[in-house]
Amino acid sequence: MSKKEILQNGVKQAFYEEEWYPPISEALKNLTAAQACWQPEGMAGNTIWENVNHLLTFKERLLSRLQQDDTFVAPQNNDDTFVQGGANDEDAWQDTVKRTLQVHDALQSSLTSLQEAELDQPSPSLPVWQQYLNILLHDAYHTGQIVQLRKLQGSWPAQRSYL
């Protein structure tokens, strides 16, 4: 398999199709704004909405690099990427989910259009293939956190099959 094929398979698994673990699209399915803002009492952790905004920041940064779009403005620090929406703002939450899926589609499309040699080009310092791999691993990590939060709040099925 080529690097591109490996990355395309990773994008499919992390974003769209459940294999060993649920993809982010499944982890966000049927969530309300209130559920996305939920946090276990007494716990110092990020909400689902904060995790999704954090993921979006890094995916949008990669997409802007690939498209050579200089309009992307990176937050000052990592903490600033964990932005919380309002528990009663269902429209804003649905817009966040929609934006997440659109960014995934755009990243998949960009990967499809890249030539194998372009994956080795630094942008700005890491090769493109490594940035895609980082995004995939980052998504898998935070998707696990999202699923765990859903389990704790009772919005994730107690029994589910993925095979």
Buried (B, 14 or more C-beta within 10 A) or exposed (E): EEBBEBBBBBBEBBBBBBEEBBBBBBBBEEBBBBBBBBBEEEEEEBBBBBBBBBBBBBBBBBBBBBEEEEEEEEBEEEEEBBBBBEBEBBEEBBEBBEBBBEBBEBBBEBBEEBEEEBBEEEBEEBBBBBBBBEBBEBBBEBBEBBBBBBEBBEBBEEEEEEE
